[in-house]
Amino acid sequence: MDFATIVGIIAGSILVATAIFLGGDFMLFVDVQSMLLVVGGAMAATIIRFPLSGVMGALAVGAKVAFTQRKTEPREVIDEISTLADVVRRKGPLGLESVEVKNEFLAQGIQYIADGYEEGFIRESLERERDLYLERLEDGQRIFKAIGDSAPAFGMIGTLVGLVQMLANMDDPSSIGPAMAVALLTTLYGALISNLVALPICDKLALKAKIEEVNQTLVLDGIMQIREGKSPQLIREMLKAYIPEKHRAEIAALAV
């Protein structure tokens, strides 16, 4: 669970809601017409730019990565790879079948080794799996960026709609308030959707893509070294390049 995303969205929402409550009636800031215009318009513009299946898939990936995906520490992965290498050294590749591996990418590579696949096939398959996963993250990033760009634009469109309605009915004072509410609330909704949800998730997907590229490349290298029959100590030494320098001493200590 990624609590940073959840805490950030909840904290931002609470701050906005508190400012509204302190200033008056909360229901003054609820307008279905404005919501439909901003949310519907942003989604429509995004669907025009991207395939519908891609948009739905990106929303699912964004929600999964931003809210539920647990951060993977390279040190933990190196420890697990070293343990698996020790299993292979003591029991052979078939010994891996009885080992439970939580990391899905690592588990896939371990299964390939246990099944006796050639090195070339293992590397090609894992590289393809890594690249496709990173591509899905990049697609999600682009789609959330599109939503973040479109929401304020449709907020401005709603503002113009509300102003036109207001100016067209200046002779009817009772219509000025609702029209002005639409004009201002669409801008508010557009800004909130863009800056509190869409663009932050876009940036988080970009960060996750960089982290996952490093982690999965680390796993791929570890899998290939296990396949080549290298010792756990040597694997730790070779993989410590993926660790920040300040943590390398801990890896070196474990290799002793």
Residue pairs with C-beta under 8 A, 6 or more apart in sequence:
1 67
1 68
1 70
2 65
2 66
2 67
2 68
2 69
2 70
2 71
2 204
5 66
5 67
5 200
5 201
5 204
6 67
8 200
9 196
9 197
9 200
12 196
13 196
16 192
16 196
17 26
20 26
20 28
20 29
28 181
29 185
29 188
31 181
31 182
31 185
33 182
34 158
34 181
34 182
34 185
34 186
34 189
35 189
37 154
37 157
37 158
37 161
37 182
37 186
38 151
38 154
38 155
38 158
38 186
38 189
38 190
38 193
39 151
39 189
39 193
41 150
41 153
41 154
41 157
41 158
42 147
42 150
42 151
42 153
42 154
42 190
42 193
43 55
43 147
45 146
45 150
45 153
45 154
46 55
46 143
46 146
46 147
46 150
47 55
49 146
50 58
50 139
50 142
50 143
50 146
54 139
54 143
55 143
57 136
57 139
57 140
58 136
58 139
58 140
58 142
58 143
58 144
59 140
59 143
61 136
61 137
61 139
61 140
61 205
62 140
62 143
62 144
62 201
62 205
65 137
65 140
65 204
65 205
65 208
66 201
66 204
66 205
69 208
71 211
72 103
72 211
72 212
72 215
74 214
74 215
74 218
74 242
74 243
75 243
75 247
75 250
75 251
77 103
77 106
77 215
77 218
77 219
77 222
78 218
78 222
78 235
78 236
78 239
78 240
78 242
78 243
78 251
79 254
80 101
80 103
80 106
81 106
81 219
81 222
81 223
81 225
81 226
81 235
81 239
82 232
82 233
82 235
82 236
82 254
82 255
83 232
84 96
84 99
84 101
84 106
84 110
84 226
85 222
85 225
85 226
85 230
85 231
85 232
85 235
86 232
87 95
87 96
87 99
88 95
88 96
88 113
88 226
88 229
89 229
89 231
89 232
93 113
93 114
93 116
94 114
96 110
96 111
96 113
96 114
97 114
99 110
101 107
101 110
103 219
105 126
105 129
105 130
105 133
105 216
105 219
106 219
106 222
106 223
108 125
108 126
108 129
109 122
109 126
109 219
109 220
109 223
110 223
110 226
112 121
112 122
112 125
112 126
112 223
113 122
113 223
113 226
113 227
117 125
119 224
119 227
119 228
122 223
122 224
122 227
123 220
123 224
126 216
126 219
126 220
126 223
127 220
130 213
130 216
130 217
130 220
133 212
133 216
134 209
134 212
134 213
134 216
137 205
137 208
137 209
137 212
138 205
138 209
140 205
141 202
141 205
141 206
141 209
144 198
144 199
144 201
144 202
144 205
145 198
145 199
145 202
147 193
147 194
147 198
148 193
148 194
148 195
148 198
148 199
148 202
149 194
151 189
151 190
151 191
151 193
151 194
151 198
152 187
152 190
152 191
152 194
153 190
154 186
154 190
155 186
155 187
155 188
155 189
155 190
155 191
156 186
156 187
156 190
157 186
158 182
158 183
158 185
158 186
158 187
158 189
158 190
159 183
159 184
159 186
159 187
160 183
161 182
161 183
161 186
162 179
162 180
162 181
162 182
162 183
162 184
162 186
163 179
163 183
165 175
165 179
165 182
166 175
166 176
166 179
166 180
166 183
169 175
169 176
169 179
170 176
214 242
217 242
218 239
218 242
221 238
221 239
222 235
222 239
225 234
225 235
225 238
225 239
226 235
230 238
232 255
233 255
236 251
236 252
236 254
236 255
237 252
237 255
239 251
240 248
240 251
240 252
243 251
